[in-house]
């Protein structure tokens, strides 16, 4: 495997979102925080390529040249390419978040994306390619009624490259990494500012139960559901993080929420995806 060198430079004064991210090496045994500056906010998920490994640097510093075929940054990661090898690689997708009624354009950024005729799928559904260049491809978001993360894959004559958490459909629940027993983590509620959120825990999943007029539907077993106190999202980002302490998991717990909203993309409200831990 050849190595793609990325230098994270010009972190201030570019007008994009500046955020601290974690890149984990291929062994999974250690990680290091970097800063990334991008067109928008890109903050989790994974991007992979059969051609490239990742070496990230901050300024003139190269802390161990950690390499990984998969790095965990949703929506991707913007950087300056110091050296380019043969192959294609998506490094980011912008914007990251959408609604079930969205028909947004999504800009994929990377390297050697338009060699041959690129095709793009989002969670396996074809996305129409509107324009392409070696470093950018614009696609039309297909209908994605299910909330949560959706993967984006681009295929051209050089192969296939993908981002696991390329597009997030609101309202949604997620954790930054896999929830594990005896390890603290954040349960992230992502919707729109001023959404009212009713959330529930259950001990079994179930078939989707549509509840008009709300979108998506309940996917917890209705016989084993505990409704918890509701809350309102007050942050402008539409995000609320609930810290889950370090506790042992003796059985699987399922969580889902109903977001009641004025956001026209999913008004009057919608159930989120289901997560488990």
N, C-alpha and C positions, 0 to 999 in steps of 0.2 A: 504494500500500500504506500502510495506517495503521500507527501505531506503538503497541505495548504497552510501557509503562514498568514495569520491575521494579526495585524497590529491595531489595537484600539487607540486611536489618536483623536486629537481635537475634541476633547470631551466637553468643552464649554464654548458658548458663543455661537452654536450652530442652530439653535432654535428647536431642537428635537427634545425628546424625553431622555433624561439622564437617569439611569437606574443601576443599582448594584446587582450583579447576577452571580450565580454559582456555576462553575464548570467542573464536572466530575470526570476523573480520568477513567480509562477503559477498564481498570481493575475494580473500580467502584470503592477503592479503599481510602481515597483522600480527595479533597476538593479545595478550591481556592476561589475567592471572590474577585470579580473583575467589574469594571464599569463599562457600560455600553451606551453609545449615543446613537439614536436612530430617528427615522422619520416620525415614528410614533412609539407607543409603549410595547415592548416585546419582552415577556417576562416568565417563560416557562416552557414546557413541552420538550420535544426532542427533534433534532434534524439529523438525518443520516445520509451517507453516501458510500457507495462501494469503492469510490476512487480516493476520497480524501480522508486524512486524519486532521486533527485540529491542533495547531500550536498557537496559543494566544499570548500576546504581550501587551503590557500597558506602558506607554511612553517608551523609554529606553530599557525598561526592566523586563527580564524574561524569567519569571519565577518557576524554574524547573522545567520549562517547556512541556507542560502537561499535554498529553495527546489523547484523543478519543475519537472513535468513529461516530459516536453519538454524544451530543451535548444537550443539556436540558435547559432550554429557553423557549417558552411558548411564543409563537409568532415568529421566532427566529432571532436574528442578531446581525447588526450592521457593523462592518469593519472595513479597513483598507487592506486590499490584497497585496501582500509583499511579493508573493511568488505564486504562479499558477501552473498546475499540472493538467494533463489531459483529463477530460471528464467534465460533467455538469454538476452543479451543487446549488440548491436553494438555501440561502442563508436567512431569509426573512419573508414574512407575509404581512401586508399592511392594507387596511386596518385589521386588527385582530378580532374585534368583537362585532357581532351582527345580531339581527333579530329574525324570528321565523318568517317575517314578511319582507326581509331585505332582498334587494336585487343589486347589491353593491358591486362595484368593481373592486377587485383585490389585486394589488401589485405584488408580484413575487420578485424578489431581488436575489441575485446570486452571480454565478459565473458560467459562461458558455451555455446559456439557457436556450438559445434559439438555433443551435446546430441541428440541421435537419428540420423537420416540422414538429414543434413541441405540442404535446397533448397534455392536458391537466385533468385530474380527477380530485374531487373533494368528498371524502368518505365513500369513494368508489363511484360517485356520480360524475358524469362528464361536465366540465366547466368550459364554456366557450372562450377560446383565446381571441382577444380583441386586438392586441398589438404585442409585438415582441422585439427584443434587441438582445445582444449578448448578455446584458446585465439585468434586464427587467422584462417581465412578462405580465401583461394585464389580462385578467380573466373575469368573466361575469359569474357571480355567485349563483349556483343552482339552488333550487328550493331545498331548504334544510329545515324540516319541521321539528326535528328532535333537538332539544337543548343539550348543551354540553360541548365538549371538545370534538372537533372533526379534523382528520388528517388531510393533508394536501400532498399530492404526488405529481411530479412532472416527469414525463418520459420523452426523450428525443433520441437521435441516432447514437448518442454516447451512453445511453442507459437511463436508469430511473433514480431520481433523488426525491426525498420526502421529508415533510415536517409532521410529526405526530400530533402536536397541538398547534395546528396552523390556523384554524378558525374556530372561535367560540361563539355558540348560539345562546343568546340570553332568553330567559333568566337561567342561571346555571349554578351548580355547586361543584367544587373541586378541592383537592388538596395539592400543594406544590409538588410533593413527592408521594410515594406510596405510604399510606398510613400503616404503622407497625405497632404491635403490642409493646408497651412500656417505653414508648418514644413519644414525646410531645409533638404536636403538629397543629396547624391552623386549618379549620374547616372554613372555606371561603364561599360566601354568598355573593354572587355577582349579578346585579340587575341595573336599575336606574335610580338616581337620587330621588327620594321621597316614596319609593316603593314600600308598601306594607308587606311584611313577610310572615306567613304562617308556616311553621315548620313542624315536622313530625319525625318520630323514630319508629322503626318497626323491626321485627325479628325475622320476617320473611318477605321476599319480593312477591310480586303477583302480576297477573296480566294487566295491561293498561285499561283503566276504567275512565272513559271520557266523562267529564262533568261540565256541561254547558253553563255559561258561555266561555269557560276558561280553556286555554289551549293545552295541548299535549295530553294531560290526563294523569291520574294517580297510578303509580306502579308499585305501591306497597300493598301487602296483604291487608285488606281493610279490617280483618278480624284481629290483627295484632299491631294496631297503630296507637301510639301515644302522642297526642297533640301537645306541643310545648308553647310557652308564652310567645306571642307575636312581637315583632319589633319593626321599626321603620329605619330604612337606610338613609343616613344623613350626609354621607360623604359624597362630594361632587363626582367622584369616580364611579359611583354606584356599587361600591364594594364594601362588604362588612366581613371582618375576620373574627372568627370565634376560636380562641385558643383552647385546644383539647389537652388536658394535662397527661403526664406519663402514667398510664394505667394499663393493667393487663387486660387483654381481650380474651374472655373465656368463651364467647360465641360471636357470630357476625351480627353487627348492627347495621341496619339500612336507614338512610336519611333521605328525605325529599322535602321540597318546600313549594308553597303556592305564593307567587309574587302577584300582588294586586297593584295595578299601575295605571298611569295615564300615558305611558309611552305608546304611541300608535303602532309601533312594531310588534307589540304583543298585548295591547289593551283588549278587554278590561283587566286581563291577567293571564298568567300561565303557570302551570306546574314546571318545576325544574327537572333536570335529569336526576337519576337516583345514584347515590354514592354509598359505598359500604366500607366499614372498618371494624 
